[in-house]
Amino acid sequence: MAANTNRYSTYTTASTGSDSRNGEKEKKELWSSMLDSVASAKRLPEKNILLLGGSVDSQREFFESLSRNELRRNTDRQGSRKPPIANSFALGYTYYDVLDADQEDTLARISLYTLTDPSPAFASLIQPLITPQSIPNTLIVILLDWSQPWKWMRQLREWILLLRTVFQKLNRECSATMEEVMTVWRERGRGGGLNLDGTSAVPTTSADADVSLPVGPGEWEDALGMPLCVVCQNAEKMDHLEKTQGWKEEEFDVVLQFLRTILLRHGASLIYTTPSLPSQLPTLVHSSLGIHSLLKKQPLKHNVIDRDKILVPPNWDSWGKIRVLREGFDVESVSSGWTADLSIPWPRQPQRVANGDDQQQGETNDNETGDEEQELDEDEYEEPTEPDGSSVALYEASVQDPTMDALHIAGSSSHSTKLEVQTTETQQFLEKQLKLLDVYKQKNEEPTGHLARIKSARKTTSDSLTAEDDHLKQQAEAKVLEHIGPVQFNMGGIQVDADDMLQRLKERQAFGTSPEPLSPEDETVEETPQMDTENLQAFFTGLMNRSRQS
């Protein structure tokens, strides 16, 4: 019998089972780590833009100018539709993807949160967007429009006061993250590790890497906690101001100097844009968010010469550069005045105008309720005054509203001390006019009543005279009949009473109608010739006289 040459494994069943489990565990850990690494590599960086100011249409223009190339590339590559823009009510939202130069790789996804009104009621909508994770990846953009440049300082103050109110209510973790972000931004472009466009700086020597330029006067004194960018849209309207309002280069330079001085305190950037012309807006916004192309470098170049293509990067400007633009500009006063503007209470409430009538009314009506005090006329309130040395007041004195100039000219003729015209509510205006109409009505009714009394007196007098004349006539006729007596005569075989005939003639003469038929036989006659009543009366009178003579 042949021997069995098959070899058996010396591994026991237990050892085989444990090794297989360990191998499977190692495989699972290997695959999970590989999947996690691939997922993290494919995960898009999330960036946020908080877009404040402007109108619904101007915000759409900003979004289109910022994402025009990216949306076209996405549509051509994926065949998908553009993302909708929901900014008609309160806090709006939209998004877009930033593609690399080769149109293949997606660098980041930017979410835009829009708000058009700096109302305190919207502060609760902004606060949830500010988290320790979103603060390093968020950029604040404030939109201004060249159609109304005289309102820019006031609009900037409203938005910054709103943001400061929101940031003051954040927790400690968010505040600490904001301080770290602002520290990095202060060192950008000052010889540190980052350039103005956010790219990494390559020092020429090791000594240059350790030396950074100090912060100049008026810089970073009112840091918000997040980077800020101000965009002045519709720069083509500068030509319209020059032609219709008589603006010159001096006015445009003053506007630019005020903006640069104020934004220097916040470490903010500034850019002028025109919808129909390309600009560096995408480069400025993307570099502020830390988004850079891996294939094509797009440097950020400043421009303070072309008045419709102004670009001031963050950490580039200084007081010396601002003074060079136009001599005579007081940078120190404007910078310190902005501190006074940001120290006012917000939101601002209208102030009541105190006068002598109000004091007398308060002395006589001490027992009035609070509801009655609130029902005061709007004319008794006015806008709160600006603080001493306010930059807003200085700016509005230098850049005046053309409509306010017209009001000032109209008010100077009437010796008015106010430039503003305050209107009352419709119901209050109508109530005042109703009282005036009642007074005029009473005045007009007095002569009317007097004339009516005169007319009634005249009518009564004439009626009494007419009645007296009729009475005298009746008395005279009665006396004549007493002397004459009844008279009868034969007319065509019919016995007729003279008195009755005269009465019928009088009735016909009074009413212009034919007398009643003398007998039923006369009613059959339809057409009777018109008789001469005077001759007939004379005829009967002659008959009566003859009868008396006989």
CORMOCOR-V522748 format. One record per residue. N is the residue number from 1. RES is the residue in one small letter. OMEGA is omega in degrees with one decimal (none if undefined). Layout:
BEGIN
n=N res=RES omega=OMEGA
n=N res=RES omega=OMEGA
END
This chain:
BEGIN
n=1 res=m omega=-174.3
n=2 res=a omega=179.5
n=3 res=a omega=-179.8
n=4 res=n omega=-178.0
n=5 res=t omega=-179.4
n=6 res=n omega=179.1
n=7 res=r omega=179.7
n=8 res=y omega=179.8
n=9 res=s omega=179.8
n=10 res=t omega=178.5
n=11 res=y omega=177.3
n=12 res=t omega=-179.5
n=13 res=t omega=-179.3
n=14 res=a omega=-178.7
n=15 res=s omega=178.7
n=16 res=t omega=-179.7
n=17 res=g omega=-178.6
n=18 res=s omega=178.7
n=19 res=d omega=-179.9
n=20 res=s omega=178.9
n=21 res=r omega=179.3
n=22 res=n omega=179.0
n=23 res=g omega=178.4
n=24 res=e omega=179.1
n=25 res=k omega=179.1
n=26 res=e omega=178.4
n=27 res=k omega=179.5
n=28 res=k omega=179.3
n=29 res=e omega=178.6
n=30 res=l omega=-179.2
n=31 res=w omega=179.5
n=32 res=s omega=178.1
n=33 res=s omega=177.5
n=34 res=m omega=179.0
n=35 res=l omega=179.1
n=36 res=d omega=179.6
n=37 res=s omega=177.7
n=38 res=v omega=-179.9
n=39 res=a omega=179.1
n=40 res=s omega=178.2
n=41 res=a omega=-179.7
n=42 res=k omega=-177.5
n=43 res=r omega=-177.3
n=44 res=l omega=172.7
n=45 res=p omega=-179.8
n=46 res=e omega=177.6
n=47 res=k omega=-176.6
n=48 res=n omega=173.1
n=49 res=i omega=174.8
n=50 res=l omega=-173.8
n=51 res=l omega=-175.4
n=52 res=l omega=174.7
n=53 res=g omega=-178.1
n=54 res=g omega=176.1
n=55 res=s omega=178.7
n=56 res=v omega=-179.4
n=57 res=d omega=-179.9
n=58 res=s omega=175.1
n=59 res=q omega=175.9
n=60 res=r omega=177.1
n=61 res=e omega=177.3
n=62 res=f omega=179.9
n=63 res=f omega=-179.7
n=64 res=e omega=178.2
n=65 res=s omega=-179.8
n=66 res=l omega=-172.8
n=67 res=s omega=-177.4
n=68 res=r omega=-177.9
n=69 res=n omega=-177.8
n=70 res=e omega=179.8
n=71 res=l omega=178.4
n=72 res=r omega=178.7
n=73 res=r omega=178.8
n=74 res=n omega=-180.0
n=75 res=t omega=179.8
n=76 res=d omega=-175.4
n=77 res=r omega=-174.7
n=78 res=q omega=-177.7
n=79 res=g omega=-178.5
n=80 res=s omega=-179.8
n=81 res=r omega=178.8
n=82 res=k omega=177.5
n=83 res=p omega=-179.2
n=84 res=p omega=178.1
n=85 res=i omega=-179.1
n=86 res=a omega=-178.1
n=87 res=n omega=-178.1
n=88 res=s omega=-175.9
n=89 res=f omega=172.3
n=90 res=a omega=-177.0
n=91 res=l omega=-179.5
n=92 res=g omega=-177.8
n=93 res=y omega=167.8
n=94 res=t omega=-177.1
n=95 res=y omega=171.6
n=96 res=y omega=-179.2
n=97 res=d omega=178.6
n=98 res=v omega=-178.2
n=99 res=l omega=177.4
n=100 res=d omega=-176.6
n=101 res=a omega=-179.8
n=102 res=d omega=177.3
n=103 res=q omega=-179.7
n=104 res=e omega=-176.2
n=105 res=d omega=175.4
n=106 res=t omega=-176.3
n=107 res=l omega=-178.0
n=108 res=a omega=173.4
n=109 res=r omega=-176.8
n=110 res=i omega=175.4
n=111 res=s omega=180.0
n=112 res=l omega=174.1
n=113 res=y omega=-170.9
n=114 res=t omega=177.2
n=115 res=l omega=-174.5
n=116 res=t omega=-173.8
n=117 res=d omega=178.8
n=118 res=p omega=-178.4
n=119 res=s omega=177.0
n=120 res=p omega=179.8
n=121 res=a omega=-178.2
n=122 res=f omega=179.5
n=123 res=a omega=179.9
n=124 res=s omega=177.4
n=125 res=l omega=-179.0
n=126 res=i omega=-172.5
n=127 res=q omega=178.5
n=128 res=p omega=179.8
n=129 res=l omega=-176.9
n=130 res=i omega=179.1
n=131 res=t omega=177.2
n=132 res=p omega=179.5
n=133 res=q omega=-176.2
n=134 res=s omega=-176.5
n=135 res=i omega=179.6
n=136 res=p omega=-175.3
n=137 res=n omega=-175.8
n=138 res=t omega=176.0
n=139 res=l omega=177.3
n=140 res=i omega=-179.9
n=141 res=v omega=176.8
n=142 res=i omega=-178.4
n=143 res=l omega=172.7
n=144 res=l omega=-175.9
n=145 res=d omega=-179.6
n=146 res=w omega=175.9
n=147 res=s omega=179.4
n=148 res=q omega=-177.6
n=149 res=p omega=-179.0
n=150 res=w omega=179.1
n=151 res=k omega=-170.4
n=152 res=w omega=-177.0
n=153 res=m omega=178.8
n=154 res=r omega=178.2
n=155 res=q omega=177.3
n=156 res=l omega=-180.0
n=157 res=r omega=180.0
n=158 res=e omega=-178.3
n=159 res=w omega=-178.9
n=160 res=i omega=175.6
n=161 res=l omega=176.2
n=162 res=l omega=179.9
n=163 res=l omega=179.4
n=164 res=r omega=176.2
n=165 res=t omega=178.6
n=166 res=v omega=-175.4
n=167 res=f omega=179.1
n=168 res=q omega=-179.1
n=169 res=k omega=-179.2
n=170 res=l omega=-179.3
n=171 res=n omega=-176.1
n=172 res=r omega=-178.9
n=173 res=e omega=178.1
n=174 res=c omega=179.2
n=175 res=s omega=178.3
n=176 res=a omega=178.1
n=177 res=t omega=177.9
n=178 res=m omega=178.1
n=179 res=e omega=177.5
n=180 res=e omega=179.9
n=181 res=v omega=-179.8
n=182 res=m omega=176.8
n=183 res=t omega=178.1
n=184 res=v omega=-178.9
n=185 res=w omega=178.2
n=186 res=r omega=-178.5
n=187 res=e omega=-178.0
n=188 res=r omega=177.5
n=189 res=g omega=-179.5
n=190 res=r omega=-179.5
n=191 res=g omega=179.2
n=192 res=g omega=-176.5
n=193 res=g omega=-177.6
n=194 res=l omega=173.5
n=195 res=n omega=178.9
n=196 res=l omega=-179.6
n=197 res=d omega=177.3
n=198 res=g omega=178.3
n=199 res=t omega=-178.7
n=200 res=s omega=179.6
n=201 res=a omega=178.9
n=202 res=v omega=-177.9
n=203 res=p omega=178.4
n=204 res=t omega=177.8
n=205 res=t omega=178.4
n=206 res=s omega=179.3
n=207 res=a omega=179.6
n=208 res=d omega=-179.1
n=209 res=a omega=-178.2
n=210 res=d omega=-176.5
n=211 res=v omega=176.4
n=212 res=s omega=-178.2
n=213 res=l omega=178.8
n=214 res=p omega=178.0
n=215 res=v omega=-177.4
n=216 res=g omega=179.7
n=217 res=p omega=179.2
n=218 res=g omega=-178.2
n=219 res=e omega=173.5
n=220 res=w omega=178.1
n=221 res=e omega=177.9
n=222 res=d omega=-179.1
n=223 res=a omega=-178.2
n=224 res=l omega=-173.8
n=225 res=g omega=176.3
n=226 res=m omega=-179.4
n=227 res=p omega=-176.0
n=228 res=l omega=177.4
n=229 res=c omega=179.0
n=230 res=v omega=-177.7
n=231 res=v omega=177.4
n=232 res=c omega=-174.8
n=233 res=q omega=175.3
n=234 res=n omega=178.6
n=235 res=a omega=178.0
n=236 res=e omega=178.4
n=237 res=k omega=174.3
n=238 res=m omega=176.0
n=239 res=d omega=178.2
n=240 res=h omega=177.3
n=241 res=l omega=-179.5
n=242 res=e omega=-175.9
n=243 res=k omega=-174.2
n=244 res=t omega=-176.9
n=245 res=q omega=177.9
n=246 res=g omega=178.1
n=247 res=w omega=176.2
n=248 res=k omega=-178.8
n=249 res=e omega=-179.7
n=250 res=e omega=179.3
n=251 res=e omega=179.3
n=252 res=f omega=178.6
n=253 res=d omega=178.8
n=254 res=v omega=177.5
n=255 res=v omega=-179.3
n=256 res=l omega=179.8
n=257 res=q omega=176.7
n=258 res=f omega=-179.2
n=259 res=l omega=-177.9
n=260 res=r omega=179.1
n=261 res=t omega=-179.1
n=262 res=i omega=-177.7
n=263 res=l omega=177.3
n=264 res=l omega=178.7
n=265 res=r omega=179.9
n=266 res=h omega=-176.3
n=267 res=g omega=-173.7
n=268 res=a omega=176.9
n=269 res=s omega=-176.2
n=270 res=l omega=178.4
n=271 res=i omega=172.4
n=272 res=y omega=-178.7
n=273 res=t omega=174.3
n=274 res=t omega=-175.4
n=275 res=p omega=-174.1
n=276 res=s omega=-176.5
n=277 res=l omega=176.4
n=278 res=p omega=-178.9
n=279 res=s omega=178.1
n=280 res=q omega=-179.2
n=281 res=l omega=178.0
n=282 res=p omega=-179.9
n=283 res=t omega=-180.0
n=284 res=l omega=-177.5
n=285 res=v omega=-178.0
n=286 res=h omega=177.9
n=287 res=s omega=176.3
n=288 res=s omega=176.9
n=289 res=l omega=179.5
n=290 res=g omega=179.2
n=291 res=i omega=-177.2
n=292 res=h omega=177.8
n=293 res=s omega=179.2
n=294 res=l omega=-176.2
n=295 res=l omega=-174.7
n=296 res=k omega=179.5
n=297 res=k omega=-179.8
n=298 res=q omega=-178.7
n=299 res=p omega=179.3
n=300 res=l omega=-175.6
n=301 res=k omega=178.1
n=302 res=h omega=179.3
n=303 res=n omega=177.0
n=304 res=v omega=-178.0
n=305 res=i omega=178.5
n=306 res=d omega=-171.2
n=307 res=r omega=179.5
n=308 res=d omega=179.6
n=309 res=k omega=-177.6
n=310 res=i omega=174.9
n=311 res=l omega=177.6
n=312 res=v omega=179.9
n=313 res=p omega=176.8
n=314 res=p omega=178.3
n=315 res=n omega=178.6
n=316 res=w omega=-170.6
n=317 res=d omega=178.4
n=318 res=s omega=178.7
n=319 res=w omega=179.3
n=320 res=g omega=178.8
n=321 res=k omega=179.2
n=322 res=i omega=179.8
n=323 res=r omega=-177.8
n=324 res=v omega=-175.6
n=325 res=l omega=180.0
n=326 res=r omega=-179.0
n=327 res=e omega=178.7
n=328 res=g omega=-180.0
n=329 res=f omega=-177.4
n=330 res=d omega=-177.4
n=331 res=v omega=-176.4
n=332 res=e omega=-178.6
n=333 res=s omega=179.9
n=334 res=v omega=-179.1
n=335 res=s omega=178.9
n=336 res=s omega=177.5
n=337 res=g omega=177.6
n=338 res=w omega=175.0
n=339 res=t omega=176.6
n=340 res=a omega=179.0
n=341 res=d omega=-178.5
n=342 res=l omega=179.8
n=343 res=s omega=-179.1
n=344 res=i omega=176.0
n=345 res=p omega=-178.2
n=346 res=w omega=-0.1
n=347 res=p omega=-176.6
n=348 res=r omega=-179.4
n=349 res=q omega=177.4
n=350 res=p omega=179.9
n=351 res=q omega=179.5
n=352 res=r omega=179.6
n=353 res=v omega=180.0
n=354 res=a omega=176.3
n=355 res=n omega=-176.8
n=356 res=g omega=-179.6
n=357 res=d omega=179.5
n=358 res=d omega=-180.0
n=359 res=q omega=178.4
n=360 res=q omega=178.6
n=361 res=q omega=178.1
n=362 res=g omega=179.1
n=363 res=e omega=-177.5
n=364 res=t omega=-176.9
n=365 res=n omega=179.9
n=366 res=d omega=-175.0
n=367 res=n omega=179.6
n=368 res=e omega=-179.3
n=369 res=t omega=179.6
n=370 res=g omega=179.5
n=371 res=d omega=179.4
n=372 res=e omega=178.8
n=373 res=e omega=-180.0
n=374 res=q omega=-178.4
n=375 res=e omega=179.1
n=376 res=l omega=179.2
n=377 res=d omega=-179.7
n=378 res=e omega=179.6
n=379 res=d omega=-178.4
n=380 res=e omega=-179.7
n=381 res=y omega=178.0
n=382 res=e omega=179.7
n=383 res=e omega=179.5
n=384 res=p omega=-179.0
n=385 res=t omega=179.2
n=386 res=e omega=177.9
n=387 res=p omega=-179.4
n=388 res=d omega=-179.9
n=389 res=g omega=-176.5
n=390 res=s omega=175.7
n=391 res=s omega=177.6
n=392 res=v omega=178.5
n=393 res=a omega=178.1
n=394 res=l omega=-179.1
n=395 res=y omega=-178.0
n=396 res=e omega=174.0
n=397 res=a omega=179.3
n=398 res=s omega=-179.2
n=399 res=v omega=-172.9
n=400 res=q omega=176.7
n=401 res=d omega=179.4
n=402 res=p omega=178.4
n=403 res=t omega=177.2
n=404 res=m omega=175.1
n=405 res=d omega=178.2
n=406 res=a omega=177.4
n=407 res=l omega=179.3
n=408 res=h omega=178.0
n=409 res=i omega=179.0
n=410 res=a omega=-178.7
n=411 res=g omega=-179.7
n=412 res=s omega=179.2
n=413 res=s omega=179.7
n=414 res=s omega=178.2
n=415 res=h omega=178.1
n=416 res=s omega=179.4
n=417 res=t omega=-178.4
n=418 res=k omega=174.3
n=419 res=l omega=-177.4
n=420 res=e omega=176.0
n=421 res=v omega=-178.9
n=422 res=q omega=-178.3
n=423 res=t omega=177.3
n=424 res=t omega=178.6
n=425 res=e omega=-175.4
n=426 res=t omega=-177.5
n=427 res=q omega=178.5
n=428 res=q omega=177.7
n=429 res=f omega=179.9
n=430 res=l omega=178.5
n=431 res=e omega=177.5
n=432 res=k omega=-179.8
n=433 res=q omega=178.6
n=434 res=l omega=177.7
n=435 res=k omega=178.2
n=436 res=l omega=178.8
n=437 res=l omega=177.4
n=438 res=d omega=178.4
n=439 res=v omega=178.8
n=440 res=y omega=-179.5
n=441 res=k omega=178.5
n=442 res=q omega=179.2
n=443 res=k omega=-178.8
n=444 res=n omega=-178.5
n=445 res=e omega=-177.0
n=446 res=e omega=177.7
n=447 res=p omega=178.8
n=448 res=t omega=178.2
n=449 res=g omega=177.9
n=450 res=h omega=177.7
n=451 res=l omega=178.9
n=452 res=a omega=178.0
n=453 res=r omega=178.4
n=454 res=i omega=179.9
n=455 res=k omega=179.5
n=456 res=s omega=177.9
n=457 res=a omega=178.1
n=458 res=r omega=-179.6
n=459 res=k omega=179.5
n=460 res=t omega=179.7
n=461 res=t omega=-179.8
n=462 res=s omega=178.5
n=463 res=d omega=-180.0
n=464 res=s omega=178.1
n=465 res=l omega=179.0
n=466 res=t omega=179.4
n=467 res=a omega=179.2
n=468 res=e omega=178.0
n=469 res=d omega=179.0
n=470 res=d omega=-179.8
n=471 res=h omega=179.0
n=472 res=l omega=178.0
n=473 res=k omega=-179.7
n=474 res=q omega=179.0
n=475 res=q omega=-179.3
n=476 res=a omega=179.7
n=477 res=e omega=179.6
n=478 res=a omega=178.6
n=479 res=k omega=179.6
n=480 res=v omega=-177.6
n=481 res=l omega=178.4
n=482 res=e omega=-179.0
n=483 res=h omega=-175.1
n=484 res=i omega=-175.5
n=485 res=g omega=-179.0
n=486 res=p omega=-178.8
n=487 res=v omega=178.1
n=488 res=q omega=176.3
n=489 res=f omega=-176.5
n=490 res=n omega=-177.2
n=491 res=m omega=178.9
n=492 res=g omega=-179.7
n=493 res=g omega=-178.6
n=494 res=i omega=178.1
n=495 res=q omega=-175.4
n=496 res=v omega=175.4
n=497 res=d omega=-177.4
n=498 res=a omega=-179.8
n=499 res=d omega=179.3
n=500 res=d omega=-179.5
n=501 res=m omega=177.9
n=502 res=l omega=178.6
n=503 res=q omega=179.6
n=504 res=r omega=178.6
n=505 res=l omega=177.9
n=506 res=k omega=179.0
n=507 res=e omega=179.1
n=508 res=r omega=179.6
n=509 res=q omega=-178.7
n=510 res=a omega=-174.4
n=511 res=f omega=178.2
n=512 res=g omega=-179.9
n=513 res=t omega=179.2
n=514 res=s omega=179.4
n=515 res=p omega=179.7
n=516 res=e omega=179.3
n=517 res=p omega=-178.6
n=518 res=l omega=-178.0
n=519 res=s omega=178.7
n=520 res=p omega=-179.8
n=521 res=e omega=-178.4
n=522 res=d omega=-178.1
n=523 res=e omega=-179.1
n=524 res=t omega=-179.3
n=525 res=v omega=-176.5
n=526 res=e omega=-176.6
n=527 res=e omega=177.6
n=528 res=t omega=-179.7
n=529 res=p omega=179.8
n=530 res=q omega=-174.2
n=531 res=m omega=177.6
n=532 res=d omega=-173.0
n=533 res=t omega=-177.8
n=534 res=e omega=179.0
n=535 res=n omega=-179.7
n=536 res=l omega=178.5
n=537 res=q omega=178.2
n=538 res=a omega=178.6
n=539 res=f omega=-179.6
n=540 res=f omega=177.7
n=541 res=t omega=177.1
n=542 res=g omega=177.2
n=543 res=l omega=-179.3
n=544 res=m omega=179.1
n=545 res=n omega=178.7
n=546 res=r omega=-178.8
n=547 res=s omega=179.7
n=548 res=r omega=-178.8
n=549 res=q omega=179.4
n=550 res=s omega=none
END
